[in-house]
Amino acid sequence: MPRSSVASSLSAKLLLLTILFVLLAEVLIYTPSIARFRMSYLEERLAAAHIAALSVEAAPDLMVTKELQAKLLAYTGTHVIDLIQPGARVYMLSRPMPPQVDAVYDLRNTGMGMQIVDAGHALRLAFEGAFGSPGNRVIRVIDRSPNDPAQRVEVTMDERPLIDAMVEFSRRILAVSVAISLIAAILVYFTLHALLVRPMRRLTAEVVAFRRDPDGAPPLVPGRRRDEIGVAERELAAMQGTVRAALRQRERLATLGTAVAKINHDLRGILSTASLLSERLTESADPEVRRVTPRLLASLDRAVELCGQTLSFTRDGVLPLSPEPADLQHVAEEAGAEVLATVHPDGGRVEAEWINDIPAGTLAPVDAGQLGRALVNLGRNAVQAGAGRVRIAARTGPAGLLTLTVADDGPGLAPRARENLFQPFAGSARAGGIGLGLAIAREVLRAHGGELRLVRSDAAGTVFALDIPQGNTETDPVDGAGHKSFVSH
């Protein structure tokens, strides 16, 4: 079996997709995580600023030294701290010359969406700083105190330390994500390789081996799995058996065709001799002999023609046709006469009624001999299966389609015959048959561009439909009038 490259193998694709999907999940998790990290950082600064501002309340005259004020602002990482308590009391710490504020963030009514937007803006500044001189903004942050929600804290601070902390957090998240992705990918890879890839390779090898040598390839032994792989193994094993049976049947048919081709020349000679001898029967003094002799000669001529057509079919694989406008009522009459002359498998003659409901003058561009052959096969199957009445009718359909129906009142097709309908040597419609009649009839209809269909088959009888394209041939209306009926006893 040709092996695919590592990059294009199913295992490599599974590994790559697993890594990509895990990284995608980490990105989806990272977005709210970085926003939450930024909020936590700012809340920590606000809590520290609240505690630093309380030193003003404890100082004499609510005043602290410049040295203590500078230390408190340095420890909290701020430039200005404002603590607003209930009653409008304000405690303030500030550098002598605080910088100008570039942006204000009020966290009191900020939802997750706005937090993500603000975090993204900060990361954009970090990205721009990575390709140039790192910039810094002075921001003012307003929120309720984490220590006492009744008090409000406002701080002015540099944004650069916050951005640096967010970048460091992102690096840690990236490292953890890569590690998780690799571990998960390896685990998923080996699991899927054992559950899917290895069985699929086995199935692929079986298919390739069977394609190369259907007869020599060992049969697939399905496992006991109940999932889709197990179903595929069992279906492949069943398909191999079906294909092998079909190939053996085709070999038998090919052997049969070769045998027919070999004996065709001798058989045609024998039939020609019989035809010449039968012509002398027309001069017989017995009126009954003279009456049946034309039908005998016609049967011999048809047998000779059938031999030639069979030889052509075995050589070319295509049924030879000579289509021309034919009177379908006449074709059905001749087919009925031949059917009623059939000898029953038990040795006696059939006793049945052939009802021809096709109106006179109904024309169709068909090979009359081949279409009659199909009708004979259908009728003969019916009467030999026990039907007492066979009715043939015609109706026109849409798009210039003419449909002949052959209905009988026999016992219906056996289940095995319905399952293998139209299959040579498998779909016999009667006991003792070999299943060629229906297969040949269908071949005739398909050669005309039509189709042979089973309409129904039950205890009330069997109905076949013969669809025949009419083309541009003018046909008389099919109204069911003028039918003919004759009985064989």
C-alpha angles and dihedrals in degrees: 000000000000108000120221122231120267092249093053097040122114091241093057091047091051091050093049094046092049091053092046094049093047090050090048090052090050091052091052089050093043095059097065090033094060090045090052090047091054091050091049091050092052093045089054090052091049092049091050090046090052092054091046091051091053088066087070090058090052094047122096111266087002089280129122128194120264090243093055091044091053091049093049092050091047093049092050094042093234140122099207133019123192120183114190113193129188109284092042094274109156127199115191137190119184143161116246093253109020115197123250115272115244100186138009124215119192106194097183096091102020116131128202092266093057090043090056091048092050091047091050091051090053092050090049089057089049090051092050090049091053090065096040142014110321108253130207134210128199110226133187116218123197125188145130112279113266086217096050119010090199090069127067124220125199121186135180112211145155115267095208096082089050091050092048090051091049091050091050090048090050091052091053091048090050093051092048091046093052091048092048091046093052094046093046092044093052092048093046091044096055092041094051091041090058096041102037118004099051094047090045090052089051091050091047091051090050092050093048093047091048092049091052096046116006093179099040099042112101114248117261114252106211119221127231096257115131098199129089092284090055091048090050091051093050093045091048091051090049091047091051090054092048093048093047090051090049091049091050090049090049090052090052090049091049090050090049091050091051091050092049090050091051096049096036095089094051092043093052089051092051092048092047090053091048090050093052092049092047091056088068088062089072087071092054118126091224109094092206091055091049089049097054097036096083090054090049091050091048090052092050091048090050090049091052091048091047091054091053093047092047090053091050090048093051090050101042103022089225124104108240113234135187102190120191134148105291133182102244093199090059091046090052092048092054091045090051092051091052092046093051090050088059119122113232116238089248090061100259129104121264120256109208143126122242111203115195110198095169110119117240113261095030102146131192133169098251142130097258094203095051094043089049088051090056092048091048091052092050094045094044091052089051099050094041088052090057105269115154096193132035118188124192121193139165136218135175121236138185123303093024095297118155116200124198117196124204110195128178136180095228128129094273131245122309116246091249091053092051092050093051099032115161092010114126114241090004109057103056111161094206139038113274094019126125098216099246098116098070092039091054092045091053091047089054093051093047091049086058090052092255137100141238113225135184105229098182141331123193141125090297093060143273130286125197124188123210111200112203123181108227098200112188096331113129111234132185118245113276106227103150095250125130098032121168129217133188133171133217118215 
